[in-house]
Amino acid sequence: MRRAGCILAAMVLTVVPNVAIAQADQSDQAGSNPLNLPNDVHLLAPRDPSIRKATAIVNGTIITDTDVDQRLALVLASSNGRIAPEEKERLRAQVLSNLIDETLEIQEAAANKITISKDQVDQSFARAGSQFKKTPAEFAKMIRGLGSNEASLKRQIEGEMAWRRLLSREVEPFVSVSDEEVKQVIARMQAAKGAPEYHVSEIYLSATPTTQQQVEANAQRILEQIRQGASFAAYARQYSEASTAAVGGDLGWVRAEQLPDPLANAVKEMGPGQVGGPIPIGSGYSIVALVDKRQVLTSDPRDAVVQLKQLTITFPANVDKAQAQPKVTAFTEDLKTLKGCGQVADFAKKWGAEVVDSDQIKIRDLPPQLQTILVDMRVGEATPPFGGSEGGVHSLVVCGRDDPADKTVPSFDEVSSQMADERVNLRARRYLADIRRDAVIEYR
């Protein structure tokens, strides 16, 4: 289940076109100015930024500076210190906003007699630590080393679990998908066999006419941080207002026609690993990342599983590229004479090479440059050498290959479940918006 406004710890292992405000004739005033505000607004007093500090009281529940600092530390850790000081302050404000939403979700769940026990939170915390191969005590120590506290992560876990349970009781039962709708989707998928499909992640930031420029600028700053190496998933968890925030913005595999036109047009022009935006969409902006692409219901040769032997020759530390080149050239030529994995041991002995066996390697998990070569290789062939004198020179010999089977249309139940999940996500966003609207929030 995905939800709106929720965030997982940054370390844990995720339409209609926008209408610009313009001058309009009298008949359009109601649509472009729903509050009927005068055009010549004059502020009668300056805004005092000191009024809004990092501490807030949400329906009587206090969020302290320490709460914000500890949650922010998790975000900073996920970005490996690549966040600029001014970006850190903006991120701090976003963390506070997320903590407010988290508090509202816990409160709403409690109002509906839903509570999460300490044992349930501890079990989830332990599972999170196991992803880092650490005991709960070791995981807590690691978190404290980052400048945070296990209580902050446990609070986040509690909010996530409480909100999911609330949605399962108050939203999911009222979402339905008809058999006819599912059949139509399956028919479209069958008709689209061979068409491109994209694995997309998204960060969505909503905007109002008055905040449009500010939100666009913020989206541009986030995009620059990601392009400089910051984690897309971490920024999605902390910034995105889409229901996919909890899973790092991951939309999964989609076809272009399933996306709003602005996003579809963007991903069609992108290559795997690229990030684009900000893209005006709906009443906000999106940043999109293309994780991968494939063809609908068509086997991808990169899904082939291969058995490899890796040959590596190394050079003394004081050997430069020019000195190493003759040996690399001779190694390259000799590789062409290699006839299958049965000769690898003798070949390695001749060259003083190290041999590493690797079984059950999916081609798509290898570096892109090697994927392109391996998809067309047969058993017994060796790749051209790659690497350099510092890390050695390598070649991969294909010892076995299991090609992927043709893909089939997802089952009726799988399609129905996905459609229901999407509708739950949409209602969850509206539900949280209503909760925010009725909340009493004081900044101190």
N, C-alpha and C positions, 0 to 999 in steps of 0.2 A: 504494500500500500504506500503510495506517495502522498504527501500532503503539502498544503501551502504554508509558507512562512516558517517552516521548521528547519532546523539545522542540525546536522550531526557534527561531532567533533571533527575539526579539520584534519586531525591525524588519523581518524578511523576509516578502515577499509570495510551509482548515484544518477472570425476576425474581420475585423474591419479595418480599413486604412485609417491612419491617424489624420485627424482634421485640424489643420492649422487655423489659428485665430487671425482673422483679417478684417478689415473694415467692410461692413456690409450695409445694405439698405435697411430701412426700418422693418421690412417684413422678415428679415433674417436675424434680428436682434435676439429673439428668444432662444434660437439655437446656438448662436455663437457667444451669448452672454447669459447663461441660465440664471445667474443671480441678479441680473438687471442692474449691474454696478455702473456708476458713471465712468466715462472714459477719461475724465480729467481728475484722477485720484491724487490727493495731496495728503501725505502722512502728517499727522498732527503731533507725533512724537517719534524720535528715532528708536529703532529696535536695539535693545540692550542684549548683546550675546551672553552676558554674564548671568542672565536670568535662567538660561537653560544649561545646567551643568550635567555632569555624567550620572548623577543620582536621580532616581525616579521612584515614585510610589504609585503602584498599579493596584487600584481598588484596595488600598490598605497594605499591600505587600511591598516591602522595601527592596529596591535594587541598589546596591552600594557601588562606590567606585572600585572597591576590591573585586566585586562580582564581574564588573566590566574588564578590569585588568587581567583577571585570571582567564576569562574566555578569550580575550584578545591575544593572550600569550599563545594559545593553541593555534590561532590563525597565523600569527607571525612565524611560528615554528614550521608550519606547513609551507611557507613561502621562502624558507631558507634565508631569511634576512634581506630579501630583495625589495622590501617595501620602503619607499622614501618616507622621510619624516612627515611631510604634509599629507601623504596618502594614509599614514598611520592614524592621523587625527580623523580623517574621513571614515576610515574603517572602524575606529572607535565608536563613532556615532552610529554606524550601522550595527555594530555588535550590541549597543544599547537597545536599538530598535528590535533586534532579534530576541533579546532577553525579555523585552516587554511582551512580544508575541508569545514567547514560551510561557511566561507567567500567566497570560490570559488563557492560554490553552489548558494549563494545569487547573486554573480556577474554574473554567467551564466544565472540565471533566469532573471535578469535585462536586460542582453544583448538580451534576447529573449522577451523583453517587458512584463515581468511578475513581478509584485510587489505585496507585501502584505501590506494592509492598516493597520494603527494603530488600527482601530476599530476591525479588524479581530484578530490581535494579542491580544488585550485586552480581547476579548471574550474568546479566548483560555486560556489565563492566568486565567480568572475568573473560567472557568471550572476546571482547575487544582486545584485552591484553594478550590473549592467546594468538592473535594475529601477528603480534610482535614476538611470539615465543617467550612470553614473560608470565610469571605468576601474578595474581592480583597485587601482592605487595610490591613486586618489582615494577609492575606497570604504574602503580601509584607513585613510586619513587621517580620513575622516568618523567611523569607528568610534572612533579614538583621541580625537577631539574630544568624544565622548560619555563619555569616561572608561573606555573598555574597550580591547580590543586585538584585532587581527585573528586572533591565535592562538586566542583564546577561541571566536570564531565558527567557525574552521576545525576546532577540536576537536569542536564541536557537529555540524558537517557530517559529520565522520568517524564520529561515533557513530550518526547517522541512517542513513548509507549502510551501515555495517557491520551494523546491526541489520536493515535491510531485506533485505540479502543473506543474512543468516543465516536469517531467516524464510522466504525464498524456497526455501532448501535443506532446512531442518529441519522446517518446519511445513506450508508450502503443499502439498507432494506427498502429505501424509497427510490432506488435506481434500478431501472429495468432496461433490458435490451431484447427486442423481439427476434423471433426466429428468422423472420423475413429480412431484418436488417443484417443479421449475421450471414445469411445466404447471399445477399447482395455484395457484401464485402468479399466473401470467398470467391464469388464469380468474377469480381474485378481483379482479384489477385491472380486467378487463373488466366484471365485475359492479358494480364500484365507480365506474364512469364518472359524472362529475358530482359525486362526493363531495369534500369539502374535503381539501386536501393542504397540508402545512406545511413550510416551510424552517426548520429548528430548529438551534440551537447549544446545547451543553451543557457545563457544568463539573461533573464528578463528584468528590466527596470521599468516600473510604471511611472507615468508623468501626467501632470495636469497642464492646462494651458499656461498657468503661471510658473510652473517649475520645468517646463519643457527644455529650455536652454541649459539649466543647471544639471538636469538628469542626463542630457546628451553629453555634456562636458565630463560628467562623472563616468559615464559609460566609456568615453574615449580614454580616460585615465586608466580604467580597469583593463581595457584592451591593450594599452601600452605595457602595463605591468605583466600581463600574461605573455605578451610577445618577448618580454625580457627574461622569461623563464619562470614566472610565478605560476602556481598551481591553478589551472582552470577550475578543477573540482572544488578547491578550497574557496575560491572567490564565489563560485556558484552557491555554495552552502551558506556563505555569509551575506551575499548581496542579492541573489536572485529572488524575485517575488513569485516565480512560477512554482507550481506544485512539485517540480522535479528538483527543487533545491536540496532536499534531503538526500538525494542520490547523486549529488555533485553536478546537477544539470543534465544528466543523461536522459535523452529522449528515446534511446534504443534505436533499432533499425526501422527506418521509415522510407516511404517512397515520396518522390517530390510532390505528387498530388495530395499527399496527406498533410503537407506543410502549407502555411499561408504563403501566398505568392512571393512576398519579399524574401522570405527565408529560402523558399524553393529556388528562386533565381540565384541566390547567393551560393548555396551549396553545390549547385550544378557547375559553377565556375571554380570551385575550390578543389584542392588535392588533399589526400589524407594527411592529417597533421597540421593543416592550416587553420587559422582563426580569422574570422571576419566580423565587420561591424564598425560602429553601431548602426543597426538597421531599424529605421522607423517601422513600427508595427503596432497595430491596435492603438492604444493610448500610451505607448511607451517606446522603449528601444530594446533591441536584442543584440547580444554578442553570441556568435555561433562558432563552434569548433567541429570540423569534419574529422571524426575519428577514423573512419574507414568507409569504403564503398564496395558494392558487389552487385550482382544481377539477381533479380527476383526469381526464386525457385530454380535457379541454375547453379550447379556445383561450381565452386571456385577452386581453381587449381592450387591456390595458396593454402587451401585446407588439407592438402595432401600431407600425410604423416611420413616422415623419412627417418631412416637410420643412417647415421653419418660417422665417419672417422675423420677427425681433424688432425692434419699434419702441421707441425709448427717448427720452423727453423729460426734460430736466434743468432744474434751478433754480439760481440764484445761491446761494452759501453762506449769505448773510444772510437768505434767505427762510424764514420759519417755515411751519408746516403750514397755519395759517389763511390766510396770504397766498397759498399755493400752491393752495388748494382750488378757487378759481374756474377756474383753468386746467385742473386735473385733471377737474373736472366737464364742462367744454366738450370736453376731449379724449375723455372717456368717451362723450359723446353723438355726437361725430363718428365714432368708431370704428364705431358702429352703421350708418353709411352706407357703410362700406368694402365694396366688392364685388370681392373676390378679390385675389390677389397682384399682378396687373397694375397695380393702382392704388396700390400701396404707395409707389413712388418719388414720385409726385405728392403723396400724402398726407404723406409724410415732409418734403418740401420746404415744404409749407404750414405744418407745425408745427415746423420746424427740428429734426426728430427724427433720431436716428442709426438706421441699419438694419444689422442683422447677419444674414447667411444661415446657417442650420444645416441640414445634410442628414443623413439616416440617423440620426435621433434616436429611440430607443425610448422610448415614453411612460413606461414604468415607471422610467426613469432620471431622470425629472424630479421636482421636489418633489411630495410627496403631494397638496397642494392643487391643483396644476396637473393632475395625473393625472386627478383626478375630473372636471375640466372637459373636458379634451382627448379622453377616451374617447368622448364623445358629440358632438364637433364634426365638421362636414363641411368638405371642402376649400373654401377661400375665406373661412371665418369667422375672426373675431378674438376672442381672449379678452378678458374684462373687464380693465381696467388693474390692475396689481399693483405693489407696491413702496412707496416713500416719497420724500419730498422730498430726503432726504440722498443716496440712491443713484439717484435718478431714478425715473420711472414708466414701466413697461414694458407691452407687449401683444404677444402671439404671434399671428401670422397663419398658418393652416394652408395650405400651398401644395401638399401632396401627402400621400398616406396609403396605406400598404400594410398591410392587415389580416392578422393571423396565420392560418395554415392550421390546420385541426383537427389535434389531436395524435393520435398513434397509440400503440398498446401497444409498450413496449420490446421489442426482439428477444429471442429465446430466449437468445442468447449474452450479451446485456447483463444479463438477469435472473440468469442462472446465475453470471456474474462477480460481481455484487453480493452474492449469497448466499454465495458462496465467500469473498469478502473479509470479510464479517461473521464468518464462522466462524474465519477466520485471526486476526482481531482478538481474538476471545475466547481462542483458544489462546495468542496472544502474551502476553496479560495473565497467564495461568497460568504460562507459561514464565518470565517475568520474576519472578514471585512465587517460583518455585522457586529461581531464581538468587540472589535476595536471601536466602532462607532458608539457603542453604549458604555464603554469603559470610562472610569474616572482616573486620569493619569496626571500626576503632579510632578513637575521637575523642580529640583531643589538645588 
